[in-house]
């Protein structure tokens, strides 16, 4: 695998108390407690181009994550193996998506008010005002009937909507 991190077989993490914790890694860099992820990532590599679905930038595979659209911690075993719930996201977009700062609603990228002023996605403010879509920034062509339920879950349960 073309992953610069695959050289490491162990990851040592220091916590706030300066204690060492060792986590065994597969050669692909994926933690052992996610056995399906190695196969799912390989399926993504074989079936998709190495482009982030959010920012549409092409990255080397080492900078792309196999991101779950609906959190892995709450999906069923069968959903874990469903490629409709997994897409490539760059590490930055994946972080923003997981933390609820961005989401997909009815095929549009929406950005939380917490970060909207940073213009992370190079959206022209005039075009945003013209469209009268306050936080809907761009059409997400990846949105379809197969992954709609995963995006909808994220939007309604994780996205930091307006208050």
Backbone as JSON, one array per atom type, in Angstrom:
{
  "sequence": "XXXXXXXXXXXXXXXXXXXXXXXXXXXXXXXXXXXXXXXXXXXXXXXXXXXXXXXXXXXXXXXXXXXXXXXXXXXXXXXXXXXXXXXXXXXXXXXXXXXXXXXXXXXXXXXXXXXXXXXXXXXXXXXXXXXXXXXXXXXXXXXXXXXXXXXXXXXXXXXXXXX",
  "N": [[0.84, -1.17, 0.0], [0.49, 2.26, -0.75], [1.22, 3.97, 1.47], [2.66, 6.26, 3.52], [2.73, 5.96, 6.2], [2.66, 3.3, 6.7], [4.99, 2.11, 7.33], [5.45, 2.07, 10.0], [4.93, -0.16, 12.7], [3.94, 0.0, 15.17], [2.26, 2.34, 17.28], [2.98, 4.94, 19.41], [1.5, 6.72, 21.89], [1.42, 9.65, 23.75], [-0.17, 10.64, 26.65], [-1.84, 13.23, 28.61], [-0.82, 12.82, 31.16], [1.7, 11.95, 30.72], [1.98, 9.24, 30.27], [2.7, 6.22, 28.57], [0.99, 4.68, 25.91], [0.51, 1.83, 24.04], [-0.56, 0.93, 20.84], [-1.36, -1.66, 18.78], [-0.81, -1.8, 15.32], [-2.05, -2.55, 12.07], [-0.21, -3.29, 9.09], [-1.16, -1.49, 7.3], [-1.7, 0.73, 8.75], [-4.06, 0.88, 10.12], [-6.04, 0.6, 12.98], [-6.22, -2.39, 14.94], [-8.72, -3.01, 16.03], [-10.64, -2.51, 14.17], [-11.42, -4.41, 12.04], [-12.68, -4.64, 9.52], [-12.03, -2.38, 8.11], [-9.65, -2.31, 6.6], [-10.21, -3.86, 4.32], [-12.42, -2.4, 3.37], [-11.26, 0.1, 2.82], [-9.56, -0.65, 0.78], [-11.45, -1.36, -1.14], [-12.56, 1.18, -1.6], [-10.31, 2.44, -2.74], [-10.05, 0.93, -5.07], [-12.47, 1.48, -6.4], [-13.04, 4.21, -6.45], [-11.95, 7.55, -7.27], [-9.01, 9.16, -6.02], [-10.01, 11.5, -4.37], [-11.19, 14.1, -2.32], [-14.49, 14.17, -1.16], [-15.68, 16.45, -0.19], [-14.11, 18.91, -0.46], [-13.27, 18.54, -3.01], [-10.65, 18.18, -3.88], [-7.8, 16.56, -5.23], [-5.84, 14.14, -3.69], [-2.83, 12.5, -2.43], [-3.06, 9.06, -1.48], [-2.28, 8.71, 1.18], [-3.14, 10.96, 2.48], [-5.83, 10.86, 2.54], [-8.79, 9.86, 4.16], [-10.84, 7.02, 4.85], [-13.89, 7.84, 5.3], [-16.64, 7.54, 7.45], [-19.98, 8.2, 6.74], [-22.2, 8.15, 8.38], [-21.7, 7.86, 11.81], [-19.32, 5.37, 12.72], [-19.44, 4.2, 15.2], [-22.1, 3.83, 15.84], [-23.36, 2.39, 13.89], [-24.73, -0.57, 12.33], [-23.37, -3.94, 12.0], [-23.68, -4.82, 9.35], [-23.98, -2.36, 8.06], [-21.46, -1.36, 8.41], [-20.01, -2.66, 6.51], [-21.0, -1.65, 4.22], [-20.46, 0.07, 1.37], [-21.72, 2.41, 0.68], [-21.81, 3.98, 2.9], [-19.31, 4.95, 3.23], [-16.78, 7.13, 2.26], [-14.16, 8.9, 0.51], [-12.44, 11.37, 2.29], [-10.46, 14.24, 2.78], [-8.04, 14.73, 5.38], [-8.54, 17.13, 6.78], [-11.19, 17.94, 6.03], [-12.53, 15.66, 6.9], [-12.18, 15.79, 9.67], [-13.64, 18.18, 10.21], [-16.18, 17.35, 9.37], [-16.7, 15.13, 11.07], [-16.79, 16.44, 13.55], [-19.01, 17.98, 13.26], [-19.01, 20.48, 12.04], [-19.38, 20.8, 9.35], [-21.77, 19.6, 6.97], [-23.94, 17.57, 4.9], [-26.87, 18.46, 3.37], [-29.73, 17.56, 1.85], [-28.35, 17.36, -0.55], [-26.68, 19.58, -0.6], [-23.73, 21.24, 0.51], [-23.4, 22.24, 3.8], [-22.34, 24.66, 6.12], [-21.41, 25.13, 9.44], [-22.4, 27.85, 11.55], [-20.38, 28.39, 13.31], [-17.97, 28.27, 11.93], [-18.34, 29.57, 9.52], [-17.44, 32.12, 8.74], [-14.78, 31.8, 8.11], [-14.41, 30.95, 5.51], [-13.53, 28.46, 4.36], [-13.9, 26.92, 2.13], [-13.53, 28.32, -0.22], [-15.7, 29.87, -1.25], [-17.44, 32.25, -3.02], [-18.64, 35.16, -1.58], [-20.58, 36.82, -2.72], [-21.91, 35.17, -4.58], [-23.03, 33.44, -2.79], [-24.84, 35.1, -1.46], [-26.47, 35.83, -3.59], [-27.77, 33.46, -4.2], [-29.38, 33.18, -2.06], [-29.09, 31.32, -0.11], [-28.22, 30.84, 2.93], [-26.37, 29.22, 4.52], [-25.91, 27.16, 2.82], [-23.63, 26.06, 0.67], [-22.57, 24.77, -1.68], [-23.42, 22.51, -4.33], [-23.49, 19.05, -3.75], [-22.49, 16.55, -5.55], [-22.11, 13.93, -4.96], [-24.11, 13.07, -3.34], [-26.81, 10.88, -3.12], [-29.53, 8.5, -3.67], [-28.65, 6.16, -2.43], [-26.81, 6.86, -0.4], [-28.11, 8.76, 1.02], [-29.56, 8.36, 3.48], [-27.52, 8.12, 5.34], [-26.14, 10.57, 5.2], [-28.3, 12.2, 5.96], [-28.76, 11.35, 8.6], [-26.39, 12.27, 9.82], [-26.67, 15.04, 9.39], [-28.99, 15.7, 10.9], [-28.34, 14.86, 13.48], [-25.68, 15.37, 14.23], [-24.56, 17.62, 13.02], [-23.75, 21.03, 13.65], [-26.11, 23.01, 13.9], [-27.83, 26.13, 13.21], [-28.76, 28.21, 15.96]],
  "CA": [[0.0, 0.0, 0.0], [1.28, 3.48, -0.86], [0.93, 4.77, 2.64], [3.93, 6.51, 4.18], [2.63, 5.58, 7.6], [2.64, 1.85, 6.84], [6.3, 1.67, 7.79], [5.36, 1.86, 11.45], [4.1, -1.28, 13.12], [3.36, 0.36, 16.47], [2.08, 3.77, 17.51], [3.07, 5.27, 20.83], [0.81, 7.98, 22.14], [1.61, 10.21, 25.08], [-1.34, 11.39, 27.11], [-1.52, 14.39, 29.44], [-0.06, 12.39, 32.33], [3.0, 11.45, 30.22], [2.0, 7.78, 30.27], [2.75, 5.66, 27.22], [0.01, 3.67, 25.54], [0.86, 1.21, 22.77], [-1.64, 0.37, 20.07], [-0.87, -2.41, 17.63], [-1.36, -1.38, 14.05], [-1.81, -3.37, 10.9], [0.78, -2.63, 8.24], [-1.81, -0.39, 6.57], [-1.88, 1.87, 9.64], [-5.41, 0.86, 10.67], [-6.06, -0.08, 14.27], [-6.69, -3.78, 14.9], [-10.11, -3.17, 16.46], [-11.51, -2.2, 13.03], [-10.94, -5.39, 11.05], [-13.27, -4.49, 8.19], [-11.59, -1.14, 7.47], [-8.6, -2.56, 5.61], [-10.9, -4.29, 3.1], [-13.26, -1.31, 2.89], [-10.38, 1.1, 2.23], [-9.12, -1.19, -0.5], [-12.59, -1.21, -2.06], [-12.61, 2.6, -1.98], [-9.19, 2.69, -3.64], [-10.33, 0.27, -6.35], [-13.7, 1.94, -7.05], [-13.19, 5.67, -6.45], [-10.71, 8.28, -7.49], [-8.51, 9.66, -4.73], [-10.44, 12.89, -4.26], [-12.06, 14.39, -1.18], [-15.84, 14.47, -1.63], [-16.11, 17.75, 0.31], [-13.39, 20.03, -1.08], [-13.02, 18.14, -4.4], [-9.22, 18.21, -4.21], [-7.16, 15.25, -5.37], [-4.76, 13.98, -2.71], [-2.25, 11.16, -2.35], [-3.87, 8.21, -0.6], [-1.9, 8.84, 2.59], [-3.83, 12.12, 3.05], [-7.28, 10.63, 2.46], [-9.38, 8.91, 5.1], [-12.11, 6.39, 4.54], [-14.75, 8.49, 6.29], [-18.01, 7.06, 7.57], [-20.95, 9.28, 6.64], [-22.89, 8.0, 9.66], [-20.6, 7.4, 12.68], [-19.07, 3.94, 12.82], [-19.76, 3.73, 16.55], [-23.53, 3.55, 16.02], [-23.94, 1.65, 12.77], [-24.77, -2.03, 12.48], [-22.28, -4.67, 11.34], [-23.9, -4.8, 7.9], [-23.71, -1.01, 7.58], [-20.0, -1.17, 8.4], [-19.49, -3.23, 5.27], [-21.71, -1.03, 3.12], [-19.63, 1.11, 0.78], [-22.5, 3.65, 0.59], [-21.57, 4.75, 4.12], [-17.88, 5.25, 3.3], [-16.28, 7.96, 1.16], [-12.88, 9.55, 0.76], [-12.37, 12.76, 2.72], [-9.13, 14.62, 3.24], [-8.01, 14.74, 6.83], [-9.15, 18.36, 7.29], [-12.65, 17.85, 5.85], [-13.01, 14.57, 7.74], [-12.25, 16.34, 11.03], [-14.76, 19.13, 10.26], [-17.41, 16.57, 9.23], [-16.91, 14.36, 12.3], [-17.1, 17.35, 14.65], [-20.29, 18.63, 12.99], [-18.86, 21.83, 11.49], [-19.92, 20.75, 8.0], [-22.67, 18.48, 6.74], [-24.63, 17.57, 3.62], [-28.31, 18.48, 3.56], [-30.48, 17.53, 0.59], [-27.44, 17.53, -1.67], [-25.89, 20.8, -0.49], [-22.8, 21.36, 1.62], [-23.74, 23.3, 4.75], [-21.26, 24.96, 7.05], [-21.89, 25.65, 10.72], [-22.12, 29.26, 11.83], [-19.15, 28.47, 14.08], [-16.8, 28.43, 11.07], [-18.75, 30.11, 8.23], [-16.66, 33.32, 8.41], [-13.42, 31.45, 7.7], [-14.41, 30.68, 4.07], [-12.62, 27.33, 4.14], [-14.18, 26.23, 0.87], [-13.36, 29.27, -1.32], [-17.0, 30.22, -1.8], [-17.6, 33.68, -3.24], [-19.75, 35.63, -0.74], [-21.63, 37.38, -3.58], [-22.73, 34.09, -5.11], [-23.8, 32.9, -1.67], [-25.96, 36.01, -1.23], [-27.37, 35.77, -4.74], [-28.57, 32.24, -4.16], [-30.24, 33.27, -0.88], [-28.88, 30.14, 0.72], [-27.3, 31.4, 3.91], [-25.26, 28.34, 4.86], [-25.76, 26.13, 1.78], [-22.56, 26.63, -0.13], [-22.4, 24.2, -3.01], [-24.09, 21.23, -4.59], [-22.65, 17.88, -3.55], [-22.94, 15.57, -6.54], [-21.95, 12.6, -4.39], [-25.36, 12.79, -2.63], [-27.72, 10.09, -3.94], [-30.5, 7.69, -2.9], [-27.95, 5.11, -1.67], [-26.14, 7.37, 0.8], [-28.97, 9.81, 1.6], [-29.92, 8.11, 4.88], [-26.33, 8.35, 6.16], [-25.97, 12.03, 5.26], [-29.41, 12.76, 6.72], [-28.5, 11.1, 10.02], [-25.35, 13.19, 10.24], [-27.19, 16.41, 9.4], [-29.97, 15.89, 11.96], [-27.87, 14.46, 14.81], [-24.31, 15.75, 14.53], [-24.26, 18.96, 12.5], [-23.97, 22.15, 14.58], [-27.02, 23.89, 13.19], [-28.08, 27.45, 13.81], [-29.55, 28.16, 17.18]],
  "C": [[0.89, 1.24, 0.0], [1.01, 4.43, 0.29], [2.24, 4.99, 3.39], [3.92, 6.1, 5.64], [2.66, 4.06, 7.79], [3.97, 1.28, 7.31], [6.25, 1.33, 9.28], [4.5, 0.63, 11.76], [3.46, -1.02, 14.48], [3.27, 1.87, 16.57], [2.11, 4.02, 19.0], [2.48, 6.66, 21.02], [1.07, 8.41, 23.57], [0.37, 10.96, 25.49], [-0.9, 12.52, 28.04], [-0.67, 14.04, 30.66], [1.31, 11.83, 31.97], [3.12, 9.94, 30.32], [1.99, 7.29, 28.83], [1.66, 4.61, 27.04], [0.42, 3.14, 24.19], [-0.38, 0.64, 22.12], [-1.04, -0.38, 18.9], [-1.57, -1.95, 16.38], [-1.13, -2.46, 13.01], [-0.78, -2.63, 10.06], [0.17, -1.5, 7.44], [-2.01, 0.83, 7.46], [-3.25, 1.92, 10.27], [-5.41, 0.06, 11.96], [-6.71, -1.46, 14.15], [-8.15, -3.94, 15.29], [-11.1, -2.77, 15.38], [-11.14, -3.14, 11.87], [-11.49, -5.2, 9.64], [-12.69, -3.31, 7.42], [-10.51, -1.36, 6.41], [-9.23, -2.97, 4.27], [-11.74, -3.16, 2.51], [-12.41, -0.22, 2.23], [-9.88, 0.62, 0.86], [-10.22, -1.11, -1.56], [-12.74, 0.23, -2.53], [-11.51, 2.92, -3.0], [-9.47, 2.12, -5.03], [-11.5, 0.91, -7.12], [-13.84, 3.46, -7.16], [-11.86, 6.31, -6.82], [-10.29, 8.9, -6.16], [-8.72, 11.17, -4.62], [-11.37, 13.02, -3.07], [-13.44, 14.78, -1.7], [-16.31, 15.86, -1.2], [-15.43, 18.89, -0.45], [-13.03, 19.75, -2.55], [-11.56, 18.22, -4.83], [-8.7, 16.79, -4.28], [-5.95, 15.22, -4.45], [-4.08, 12.63, -2.91], [-3.03, 10.36, -1.32], [-3.53, 8.37, 0.87], [-2.57, 10.04, 3.26], [-5.34, 12.01, 2.97], [-7.69, 9.58, 3.48], [-10.59, 8.25, 4.47], [-13.08, 6.85, 5.61], [-16.15, 7.88, 6.27], [-18.95, 8.26, 7.56], [-21.84, 9.32, 7.88], [-21.86, 7.38, 10.59], [-20.53, 5.89, 12.83], [-19.52, 3.39, 14.17], [-21.23, 3.37, 16.73], [-24.15, 2.77, 14.87], [-23.88, 0.15, 13.03], [-23.58, -2.66, 11.75], [-22.45, -4.63, 9.82], [-23.64, -3.42, 7.31], [-22.22, -0.71, 7.53], [-19.39, -1.67, 7.1], [-20.15, -2.65, 4.02], [-20.9, 0.15, 2.6], [-20.38, 2.43, 0.61], [-22.28, 4.55, 1.81], [-20.11, 5.18, 4.24], [-17.46, 6.03, 2.06], [-14.9, 8.49, 1.52], [-13.1, 10.99, 1.2], [-10.93, 13.04, 3.1], [-9.19, 14.74, 4.76], [-8.67, 15.99, 7.43], [-10.68, 18.28, 7.2], [-13.25, 16.76, 6.73], [-13.16, 15.05, 9.18], [-13.46, 17.26, 11.17], [-16.1, 18.4, 10.2], [-17.71, 15.81, 10.53], [-17.31, 15.24, 13.48], [-18.38, 18.14, 14.42], [-20.19, 20.05, 12.46], [-19.34, 21.92, 10.05], [-20.82, 19.53, 7.89], [-23.27, 18.61, 5.34], [-26.12, 17.49, 3.91], [-28.99, 18.59, 2.21], [-29.58, 17.86, -0.6], [-26.61, 18.79, -1.66], [-24.93, 20.71, 0.7], [-23.28, 22.5, 2.5], [-22.61, 23.43, 5.74], [-21.86, 25.59, 8.3], [-21.55, 27.13, 10.86], [-20.82, 29.44, 12.6], [-17.92, 28.72, 13.2], [-17.12, 29.11, 9.73], [-17.9, 31.31, 7.81], [-15.25, 33.02, 7.92], [-13.3, 31.14, 6.21], [-13.42, 29.57, 3.69], [-12.78, 26.68, 2.77], [-14.17, 27.15, -0.33], [-14.67, 29.59, -2.02], [-17.1, 31.74, -1.87], [-18.83, 34.16, -2.45], [-20.89, 36.21, -1.59], [-22.52, 36.28, -4.12], [-23.57, 33.45, -4.01], [-25.02, 33.77, -1.4], [-26.97, 35.97, -2.36], [-28.29, 34.56, -4.66], [-29.54, 32.22, -2.98], [-30.19, 32.0, -0.03], [-27.8, 30.5, 1.73], [-26.12, 30.48, 4.22], [-25.08, 27.21, 3.84], [-24.79, 26.66, 0.74], [-22.43, 26.06, -1.53], [-23.13, 22.87, -3.1], [-23.08, 20.1, -4.43], [-23.17, 16.76, -4.46], [-22.82, 14.13, -6.05], [-23.25, 12.14, -3.7], [-26.31, 12.04, -3.56], [-28.64, 9.25, -3.05], [-29.82, 6.64, -2.02], [-27.33, 5.63, -0.37], [-26.95, 8.45, 1.53], [-29.24, 9.58, 3.08], [-28.74, 8.35, 5.82], [-26.06, 9.84, 6.32], [-27.06, 12.67, 6.11], [-29.23, 12.54, 8.22], [-27.49, 12.1, 10.55], [-25.9, 14.61, 10.38], [-28.12, 16.65, 10.59], [-29.44, 15.62, 13.37], [-26.48, 14.97, 15.19], [-23.99, 17.18, 14.12], [-24.64, 20.04, 13.51], [-24.81, 23.21, 13.87], [-27.16, 25.23, 13.91], [-28.95, 27.3, 15.04], [-30.6, 29.21, 17.17]]
}
